[in-house]
């Protein structure tokens, strides 16, 4: 039979300096076990109350990942659609999310100000959102890339940031969308110079060094007859997922008029939020 104090005996025999450091007075204060004191080393990461929570996940090493899987340059619609599909799963799994914005290999999930998900512990929120997103990116891969075998699983990092005001949140989303525009404009010109202009990657980088957005637009239009403003909005502005409230009739109840917005008292129907994809639109709240 196993004895509960065997680990302690093992430590005392092999690591006497460790067992000597254990405080007997601290052990007496343990509610369930004398080893429970180690929980005190865990950091307290509770986020501020009544603030918007934004979890942003970002692909790790996606330049290499996209090369290994032959992504279309400068944009692969399949990859963006896969990111959107994984994000929808996250939004369905966490009812506290109200909005999500994605571009390239990143996605931001906005949680309600009053959410108490995981007691607002940052580590719990970030790890659950990031792992669920990454798992579904792999799970849904065959649907979006049916002819491309996944050579290895991608990884994503995650962070959680609090924003105290609505304006802060708007500015955050505007910042991410501006980043999308800047990066996509550069990539569009870069790959035009490489694929259609015949330049090497290094020569294309040198050609674009120090150029402004107006210069890049001029190169696209004058050399390649490409009007950047006519590029797909999903590429230029990113994707946004919103939860739209819809009326779901309860079985056996009278149908609800489509224009009726208010839920009748006593309930013949109920309002339910579900993720709604609005790809390529400006992110305004």
ZAMARGU-4260 file (C-alpha; in steps of 0.2 Angstrom, whole numbers, plus 5000, padded with zeros to 4 digits):
<rodrens>
0) 5000/5000/5000 | 5006/5018/4996 | 5009/5029/5011 | 5005/5048/5009 | 5021/5053/5017
5) 5032/5043/5005 | 5037/5059/4995 | 5042/5068/5011 | 5053/5053/5016 | 5061/5053/4999
10) 5065/5071/5000 | 5072/5070/5018 | 5083/5056/5012 | 5090/5063/4996 | 5087/5082/4999
15) 5089/5085/5017 | 5093/5104/5014 | 5075/5106/5007 | 5066/5097/5021 | 5075/5107/5033
20) 5068/5123/5025 | 5050/5117/5027 | 5042/5127/5041 | 5033/5117/5054 | 5023/5132/5059
25) 5018/5135/5041 | 5013/5117/5039 | 5001/5119/5054 | 4992/5133/5045 | 4988/5121/5030
30) 4970/5118/5028 | 4971/5101/5018 | 4990/5097/5017 | 5006/5103/5023 | 5012/5105/5005
35) 4998/5117/5001 | 5009/5132/5005 | 5017/5131/4988 | 5001/5139/4981 | 5008/5155/4989
40) 5021/5156/4975 | 5007/5159/4962 | 5006/5176/4956 | 4989/5186/4958 | 4984/5191/4940
45) 4966/5197/4943 | 4962/5210/4930 | 4954/5227/4935 | 4935/5226/4936 | 4923/5236/4925
50) 4936/5237/4910 | 4935/5230/4893 | 4946/5214/4891 | 4954/5211/4875 | 4963/5195/4871
55) 4975/5196/4856 | 4982/5180/4849 | 4996/5180/4837 | 5004/5167/4826 | 5022/5162/4830
60) 5034/5160/4816 | 5020/5161/4803 | 5032/5167/4789 | 5040/5150/4790 | 5023/5142/4792
65) 5016/5150/4777 | 5031/5146/4766 | 5031/5128/4771 | 5012/5127/4766 | 5014/5137/4750
70) 5002/5151/4755 | 4997/5162/4741 | 5007/5179/4741 | 5003/5193/4746 | 4987/5186/4753
75) 4979/5169/4754 | 4960/5170/4757 | 4960/5152/4763 | 4971/5156/4777 | 4961/5171/4782
80) 4945/5161/4781 | 4953/5148/4792 | 4957/5161/4805 | 4939/5168/4804 | 4932/5150/4806
85) 4943/5147/4822 | 4938/5164/4829 | 4920/5159/4827 | 4922/5144/4838 | 4930/5154/4851
90) 4916/5167/4851 | 4903/5153/4852 | 4912/5145/4867 | 4914/5161/4876 | 4897/5170/4877
95) 4906/5185/4886 | 4914/5190/4869 | 4905/5204/4860 | 4917/5207/4845 | 4932/5200/4837
100) 4944/5208/4824 | 4957/5198/4814 | 4970/5202/4801 | 4985/5192/4794 | 4989/5179/4808
105) 4982/5188/4823 | 4965/5189/4831 | 4958/5201/4845 | 4943/5195/4856 | 4934/5209/4865
110) 4925/5203/4882 | 4911/5213/4891 | 4916/5225/4904 | 4907/5216/4917 | 4913/5198/4913
115) 4918/5188/4928 | 4925/5174/4917 | 4938/5164/4927 | 4936/5177/4941 | 4945/5189/4928
120) 4961/5179/4930 | 4972/5184/4915 | 4982/5168/4914 | 4966/5157/4914 | 4957/5168/4901
125) 4972/5169/4889 | 4977/5151/4890 | 4959/5145/4887 | 4956/5157/4872 | 4973/5154/4864
130) 4973/5135/4866 | 4955/5134/4859 | 4959/5145/4844 | 4975/5135/4840 | 4966/5118/4842
135) 4952/5123/4830 | 4965/5131/4817 | 4972/5113/4816 | 4955/5104/4817 | 4947/5115/4803
140) 4963/5115/4792 | 4956/5101/4780 | 4940/5111/4776 | 4950/5126/4770 | 4965/5117/4764
145) 4958/5101/4757 | 4973/5099/4745 | 4987/5104/4757 | 4992/5092/4771 | 4997/5101/4787
150) 5015/5097/4789 | 5016/5103/4807 | 5005/5111/4820 | 5006/5130/4821 | 5007/5139/4838
155) 5000/5156/4844 | 5005/5167/4858 | 4992/5177/4868 | 4990/5192/4879 | 4976/5200/4889
160) 4975/5219/4890 | 4962/5230/4899 | 4955/5246/4892 | 4945/5257/4904 | 4935/5267/4892
165) 4925/5265/4876 | 4937/5277/4867 | 4952/5267/4873 | 4944/5251/4865 | 4940/5261/4849
170) 4957/5267/4848 | 4964/5249/4850 | 4954/5242/4836 | 4958/5257/4825 | 4977/5254/4829
175) 4975/5236/4824 | 4966/5240/4808 | 4979/5254/4804 | 4992/5240/4806 | 4983/5229/4794
180) 4983/5243/4781 | 5001/5247/4783 | 5007/5229/4782 | 4995/5224/4768 | 5000/5239/4757
185) 5018/5235/4759 | 5016/5217/4755 | 5005/5220/4740 | 5019/5232/4732 | 5033/5220/4738
190) 5025/5205/4729 | 5020/5214/4714 | 5039/5219/4712 | 5044/5201/4714 | 5031/5192/4705
195) 5027/5204/4691 | 5042/5215/4691 | 5055/5202/4692 | 5065/5209/4706 | 5073/5198/4720
200) 5067/5199/4737 | 5082/5210/4742 | 5080/5222/4727 | 5062/5224/4731 | 5066/5228/4749
205) 5078/5241/4743 | 5066/5248/4731 | 5053/5251/4745 | 5065/5258/4758 | 5060/5275/4764
210) 5044/5275/4753 | 5027/5283/4760 | 5010/5276/4757 | 5008/5288/4742 | 5024/5281/4734
215) 5018/5263/4736 | 5001/5267/4728 | 5010/5276/4714 | 5021/5261/4710 | 5006/5249/4710
220) 4996/5260/4698 | 5010/5266/4686 | 5020/5250/4685 | 5007/5236/4687 | 4990/5245/4684
225) 4984/5240/4701 | 4972/5252/4711 | 4975/5247/4729 | 4958/5254/4734 | 4950/5240/4723
230) 4959/5226/4732 | 4947/5215/4742 | 4942/5224/4758 | 4946/5208/4768 | 4964/5211/4763
235) 4965/5229/4766 | 4954/5231/4782 | 4954/5214/4790 | 4939/5204/4796 | 4926/5208/4810
240) 4915/5196/4819 | 4900/5203/4829 | 4886/5195/4839 | 4869/5199/4832 | 4854/5197/4843
245) 4841/5186/4834 | 4823/5180/4839 | 4822/5162/4842 | 4804/5156/4843 | 4800/5143/4857
250) 4793/5127/4851 | 4774/5128/4851 | 4773/5147/4853 | 4765/5159/4840 | 4777/5165/4827
255) 4785/5182/4831 | 4783/5196/4818 | 4800/5200/4810 | 4799/5218/4814 | 4796/5215/4832
260) 4811/5220/4843 | 4804/5219/4860 | 4803/5202/4869 | 4785/5199/4875 | 4782/5197/4893
265) 4779/5179/4898 | 4789/5173/4884 | 4784/5166/4867 | 4801/5169/4861 | 4818/5173/4867
270) 4833/5183/4861 | 4849/5174/4857 | 4866/5181/4852 | 4876/5172/4839 | 4892/5176/4830
275) 4889/5186/4814 | 4903/5187/4801 | 4906/5204/4794 | 4921/5203/4783 | 4931/5217/4777
280) 4921/5231/4785 | 4928/5245/4796 | 4929/5241/4814 | 4918/5254/4823 | 4909/5251/4839
</rodrens>
